[in-house]
């Protein structure tokens, strides 16, 4: 049986907060759309949204929820397609001229 003191509870809350802040900052950095954590979070969120629309459709039998389900599936598919195409592309093309390092070295030699 463990005893939770105010200090241990504060440390646990701090660790959870640090993990959440780290996750959010990772998502907001450029190039994060190819990270597996981001793609997993995206799949979970869109899957949950689809589940909510299916549940609401079964409760109300409203065609609006069918349309919303189609929109969610289309959004999910378009994001997956975009990420797949983004993964296929390579980085920027190499510059045909001398690199910055080579240019500074040649200036030093002169």
PyMOL commands that set and color helices and strands:
alter all, ss='L'
color gray80, all
select helices_A, chain A and resi 6-28+32-34+36-60+63-88+100-109
alter helices_A, ss='H'
color red, helices_A
deselect
rebuild
show_as cartoon
